[in-house]
Amino acid sequence: MQQDVKTAIVEGFANPANALKGSMQTIAYILAVDDVPANLVALEAMLKRDDVVIRKASSGEEALELLLEHEFALALLDVQMPGMNGFELAELMRGTERTRQVPIIFLTAGDADSRRQFRGYEAGAVDFILKPVQPDVLRSKVQVFVDLFLQRRNVAAERDGLADIAVALAEADDAKDQFLAILAHELRNPVAALMSGLDLLDRPRTEEGSREIRSQMRRMVSHLGRLVEDLLDVSRIKEGKFALRLAPLDLRDVAALALEGSGHAVRAGGHRLMLDIPDRPLEMTGDFSRLAQVLANLLVNAAKYTPIGGNLSLSIQDAGEAYSISVSDDGVGIPPAMQSRIFEKFAQIERAGSSLQGGLGLGLALVRHLVDQHGGTISVISEGEGKGANFILTLPKHPLIAVDPAA
């Protein structure tokens, strides 16, 4: 799901004027048809307005071509033209679905006798205006049709916009239900394991067996803690209450804490973790715990999506004004279509029948936010399914960002 787009639409629903503002149509096209060029110039001068564009045609055939290019609010047709006259052009317009509803005003230099008027109205005219045209009369009549056209178009745009919002809300509601189902599943499993562990501890067993049960229970509690913290972080970000606590640090210590926090996931998968970290101070300014969270999330993510006995690596390189960090694996990989969405909230790699899925789909979204907050960048490289993934971070040693130290 393109979550950011849906969020914008939902926010627009709370203020429909903002949601639909961009769809309002403010320009109306008017078709002017006359075989005398001077008459067309005069019509254009009389009807000059910011919200009106005049399209001129000197013949019926030329007018038909213009009718294929634009949707017109009104057609001003000269009656007496050589070749196809105004009545014939109007009949052709009425016979075509695209132009059937275009209002027509006939301009005639002769007397508008009853027979001529009958033919004109039969062809679909809404009015007759005698030449020489009185500018005020023409402008007032045109104003009515332009306003009606713009109102009709804007009502249609609002209707379509509301329909889009309704679809987006329905999709957001489905996404919410899916998220709640995932959350319930993620909470149920560790809670069930904890209940089983407590039940087993009540039964007689060796001290070694009790230690193993307690170790498993600690892992479950740790998992629950991470879920809760991820949810709280997302809430803080949404409410604008998320801030970093910057201080001098050694990136090696950050990596050590991240390795400790992700060790259970690496060990549970029987993975081999290779480290490439310089044996010297890696000084920078940053939020120690949040940077440790970034690396731990990436390592846990790599372990989760790597089959048992896979290979993981963590590399830190000094790139001058910044540090380049790489977390890679030889796991399931990321499909090309998914790579552009992997850092979105609730995004997860879906693999039919896989036991590797899990979590709320928030880890990488939080990672990107934390890296952005440090003035850094993050990207992912994967050759596709089954070919592993490599997450590459660039963290400036001294980020130029304003942070509330008391946050």
C-alpha positions in Angstrom: 0.0 0.0 0.0 1.2 3.5 -0.8 0.6 4.6 2.8 1.8 8.2 2.4 -0.5 8.9 -0.5 -3.5 7.4 1.4 -2.7 9.4 4.5 -2.7 12.6 2.3 -6.1 11.7 0.9 -7.6 10.9 4.3 -6.3 14.2 5.6 -7.9 15.9 2.6 -11.2 14.2 3.5 -11.1 16.1 6.8 -10.9 19.3 4.8 -12.6 18.6 1.5 -11.8 22.1 0.2 -8.1 21.2 0.3 -8.6 17.7 -1.1 -10.5 19.0 -4.2 -8.9 22.4 -4.7 -6.6 21.2 -7.4 -9.4 19.6 -9.4 -11.5 22.8 -9.9 -11.8 23.9 -13.6 -11.5 27.6 -14.1 -11.2 27.9 -17.9 -14.1 27.6 -20.4 -13.6 27.3 -24.2 -16.0 29.0 -26.6 -16.2 28.1 -30.3 -16.7 31.0 -32.6 -17.5 30.1 -36.3 -17.7 32.8 -39.0 -16.4 33.0 -42.6 -15.5 36.6 -42.1 -12.2 37.0 -40.3 -13.1 40.5 -39.0 -16.2 39.2 -37.3 -14.1 36.6 -35.5 -11.6 39.2 -34.3 -14.5 41.4 -33.1 -16.1 38.4 -31.2 -12.8 37.6 -29.5 -12.4 41.3 -28.4 -15.9 41.4 -27.1 -15.6 38.2 -25.0 -12.1 38.7 -23.7 -12.0 37.3 -20.1 -9.5 35.6 -17.9 -11.7 32.5 -17.6 -12.6 32.3 -21.3 -10.6 31.0 -24.3 -12.0 31.7 -27.8 -11.3 29.1 -30.5 -12.0 30.5 -33.9 -13.0 28.7 -37.1 -13.7 30.1 -40.5 -15.8 27.2 -41.8 -17.9 24.3 -40.6 -15.2 21.8 -41.4 -12.6 23.6 -39.4 -15.1 23.9 -36.5 -15.6 20.1 -36.5 -11.9 19.6 -36.1 -11.8 22.0 -33.1 -14.8 20.2 -31.5 -12.6 17.1 -31.4 -9.9 18.9 -29.5 -11.8 20.6 -26.7 -14.9 20.5 -24.6 -16.7 23.7 -25.3 -19.0 25.7 -23.0 -20.8 27.4 -25.9 -20.7 27.6 -29.7 -21.4 30.9 -31.6 -22.3 30.0 -35.1 -22.8 32.2 -38.1 -25.8 31.1 -40.0 -24.9 32.2 -43.5 -21.6 30.5 -44.4 -20.5 29.1 -47.8 -20.4 25.4 -48.0 -21.6 24.0 -44.6 -23.9 26.7 -43.1 -24.6 27.2 -39.4 -27.7 25.1 -39.4 -25.9 22.1 -41.0 -23.0 22.4 -38.5 -25.5 22.5 -35.6 -27.3 19.3 -36.9 -23.9 17.5 -37.1 -23.1 18.6 -33.5 -26.4 17.3 -32.3 -25.8 14.0 -33.9 -22.5 13.4 -32.1 -22.4 12.2 -28.5 -19.3 14.4 -27.7 -20.9 17.7 -28.8 -24.6 17.0 -28.3 -24.8 19.0 -25.1 -22.9 22.1 -26.3 -25.3 25.1 -26.2 -25.5 26.9 -29.6 -26.2 30.6 -30.2 -26.8 31.5 -33.9 -25.5 34.9 -35.2 -27.4 36.1 -38.3 -27.2 39.2 -40.4 -30.7 38.7 -41.8 -34.1 38.9 -40.2 -34.7 36.1 -37.8 -38.1 35.2 -39.2 -40.2 32.4 -37.7 -39.3 29.9 -40.3 -35.5 30.5 -39.8 -35.9 30.5 -36.0 -37.9 27.2 -36.2 -35.1 25.5 -38.1 -32.5 26.9 -35.8 -34.2 25.7 -32.6 -34.9 22.4 -34.3 -31.1 22.1 -34.9 -30.5 22.7 -31.2 -30.1 26.5 -30.8 -30.7 28.1 -27.5 -30.8 31.7 -28.9 -30.6 33.9 -31.9 -28.6 37.2 -32.0 -28.9 39.6 -34.8 -25.9 41.3 -36.4 -24.5 43.8 -35.8 -24.0 42.2 -32.4 -24.5 44.4 -29.3 -21.5 43.6 -27.1 -23.4 44.0 -23.7 -26.1 41.6 -24.9 -23.7 39.0 -26.1 -21.5 39.2 -23.0 -24.5 38.8 -20.7 -25.7 35.7 -22.6 -22.2 34.2 -22.8 -21.7 34.8 -19.1 -24.7 32.6 -18.2 -23.4 29.6 -20.2 -19.8 30.0 -19.1 -20.9 30.0 -15.4 -23.2 27.0 -15.9 -20.4 25.1 -17.7 -17.8 25.8 -15.0 -20.2 24.9 -12.2 -21.1 21.7 -13.9 -17.5 20.7 -14.4 -16.6 21.6 -10.8 -19.5 19.6 -9.4 -18.3 16.6 -11.5 -14.8 17.1 -10.3 -16.0 17.3 -6.6 -18.0 14.1 -7.2 -15.0 12.3 -8.7 -12.8 13.6 -5.9 -15.2 12.4 -3.2 -15.4 9.0 -5.0 -11.6 8.7 -4.9 -11.6 9.7 -1.2 -14.3 7.1 -0.5 -12.1 4.4 -2.2 -9.0 5.5 -0.3 -10.9 5.4 3.0 -12.1 1.9 2.3 -8.6 0.8 1.4 -7.3 2.5 4.6 -10.0 0.7 6.6 -8.9 -2.6 5.1 -5.3 -1.8 5.9 -6.2 -1.0 9.5 -8.0 -4.3 9.8 -5.0 -6.1 8.3 -2.6 -4.3 10.6 -4.7 -5.2 13.7 -4.8 -8.8 12.6 -1.0 -8.8 12.2 -0.6 -7.1 15.6 -2.9 -9.6 17.3 -0.9 -12.5 15.7 2.4 -10.9 16.8 1.2 -10.4 20.3 -0.5 -13.8 20.6 2.5 -15.9 19.9 4.9 -14.5 22.6 2.0 -14.3 25.1 1.2 -17.9 24.5 4.9 -18.9 24.8 5.1 -17.0 28.1 2.0 -18.7 29.4 3.5 -22.1 28.4 6.8 -21.2 30.1 5.1 -20.3 33.3 3.2 -23.5 33.2 6.4 -25.5 32.6 8.2 -23.7 35.5 5.4 -24.9 37.9 6.4 -28.5 37.1 9.4 -30.3 38.6 12.5 -30.1 36.3 16.2 -29.7 36.4 17.9 -26.4 37.0 19.3 -26.5 33.4 15.8 -27.0 32.0 14.5 -24.1 34.0 17.3 -21.9 32.8 16.4 -22.7 29.2 12.7 -22.0 29.7 13.6 -18.6 31.4 15.9 -17.8 28.5 13.1 -18.4 26.0 10.7 -16.3 28.1 13.2 -13.5 28.1 13.4 -13.6 24.3 9.6 -13.4 24.2 9.5 -10.5 26.6 12.2 -8.7 24.5 10.1 -9.3 21.4 7.0 -7.8 23.0 9.1 -4.9 24.2 10.3 -4.1 20.7 6.7 -4.3 19.3 5.5 -1.8 21.9 8.5 0.5 21.3 8.0 0.5 17.6 4.3 1.4 18.0 5.2 4.2 20.5 7.9 5.5 18.1 5.4 5.7 15.2 3.0 7.5 17.5 5.6 10.0 18.5 6.6 10.7 15.0 3.0 11.2 13.9 2.4 13.6 16.8 5.7 15.5 16.2 7.0 14.6 19.6 10.0 12.6 18.3 13.4 14.3 18.8 17.0 13.2 19.0 19.4 13.6 21.9 22.7 14.4 20.2 26.0 13.8 21.9 29.6 12.8 21.0 29.9 9.0 20.7 32.0 6.2 19.4 30.3 4.3 16.6 32.0 1.1 17.7 30.1 1.3 21.0 26.9 1.8 19.1 27.6 -1.3 17.0 28.4 -3.3 20.2 25.0 -2.4 21.7 23.2 -3.2 18.4 25.0 -6.6 18.2 23.9 -7.3 21.8 20.3 -6.3 21.0 20.1 -8.4 17.8 22.1 -11.4 19.0 19.1 -13.5 19.9 17.8 -13.2 16.3 21.1 -14.1 14.8 21.6 -17.1 17.2 18.0 -18.4 16.7 18.6 -18.6 13.0 22.0 -20.3 13.3 23.5 -17.5 11.2 27.2 -16.6 10.7 27.8 -12.9 11.3 30.9 -11.3 9.8 32.1 -8.0 11.2 34.3 -5.4 9.4 34.7 -2.6 11.9 38.0 -0.6 12.2 39.9 -1.1 15.4 40.1 2.6 16.3 37.7 5.2 17.7 34.9 6.1 15.2 33.9 9.4 16.6 30.8 11.3 15.6 27.8 13.2 17.0 24.5 11.4 17.2 21.8 9.9 19.4 23.5 6.8 20.8 20.4 4.7 21.6 18.6 5.6 18.3 21.6 4.7 16.2 21.9 1.4 18.1 18.2 0.9 17.3 18.9 1.5 13.6 21.7 -1.1 13.4 19.8 -3.6 15.6 16.7 -3.3 13.4 18.7 -3.9 10.3 20.5 -6.9 11.8 17.2 -8.4 13.1 15.6 -7.8 9.7 18.5 -9.5 7.9 18.3 -12.5 10.3 14.5 -12.8 9.9 14.7 -12.9 6.1 17.6 -15.2 5.9 17.1 -19.0 6.0 18.6 -21.0 8.8 22.4 -21.1 8.7 22.8 -18.1 6.4 25.4 -15.4 6.3 25.1 -11.9 7.6 27.6 -9.0 7.7 28.1 -5.6 9.3 30.6 -3.3 7.9 31.6 0.3 9.0 33.9 2.4 6.8 35.3 5.9 7.4 34.3 8.0 4.3 35.8 11.3 5.4 33.0 13.6 6.5 30.7 10.6 7.1 30.6 6.9 7.9 29.4 4.3 5.4 27.6 1.4 7.1 26.6 -1.8 5.3 24.3 -4.5 6.6 24.0 -7.4 4.2 22.7 -11.0 4.0 22.4 -13.9 1.6 18.7 -14.4 2.3 15.4 -14.3 0.4 16.2 -11.0 -1.3 13.8 -8.2 -2.3 11.7 -8.3 -5.5 12.4 -5.3 -7.7 8.8 -4.1 -7.4 9.1 -4.0 -3.6 12.4 -2.2 -3.4 10.9 1.2 -3.8 8.4 0.6 -1.0 10.5 -1.3 1.5 11.0 1.7 3.8 7.2 2.5 4.0 5.2 1.7 7.1 3.6 -1.7 7.1 5.6 -2.9 4.1 6.7 -6.5 4.3 8.1 -9.0 1.8 5.4 -11.5 1.0 6.5 -15.0 0.2 3.8 -17.7 -0.2 4.2 -20.4 2.5 7.2 -18.7 4.1 7.8 -19.0 7.8 10.2 -16.0 7.6 7.5 -13.3 7.7 6.6 -11.6 10.9 6.6 -8.3 12.7 4.5 -5.2 12.1 6.3 -3.9 9.1 7.5 -0.8 11.1 11.2 -1.5 11.6 12.5 -0.3 8.3 10.2 2.7 8.3 11.6 3.7 11.7 15.1 3.1 10.5 14.7 5.5 7.5 13.2 8.2 9.8 16.0 7.9 12.3 18.6 8.1 9.5 16.9 11.1 8.0 16.8 12.7 11.5 20.6 12.3 11.6 21.0 14.0 8.2 22.0 10.7 6.6 20.7 8.5 3.8 19.8 4.8 3.5 19.2 2.7 0.4 18.9 -1.0 -0.4 20.5 -3.1 -3.1 19.1 -6.5 -4.1 19.4 -8.5 -7.3 16.0 -10.0 -6.6 14.4 -13.0 -4.9 16.8 -15.5 -3.3 19.8 -13.2 -3.9 20.1 -11.4 -0.5 20.0 -7.7 0.3 22.4 -5.0 1.2 21.3 -2.0 3.2 23.7 0.9 2.9 23.7 3.9 5.3 25.6 7.1 5.1 25.8 9.0 8.5 27.5 12.4 8.6 30.0 12.6 11.5 28.5 16.0 12.6 24.9 16.4 11.4 23.7 19.9 10.9 20.3 19.6 12.4 18.5 21.5 15.2 17.7 19.2 18.1 16.1 19.9 21.5 18.6 18.5 24.0 16.0 18.1 26.6 13.7 16.0 24.4 
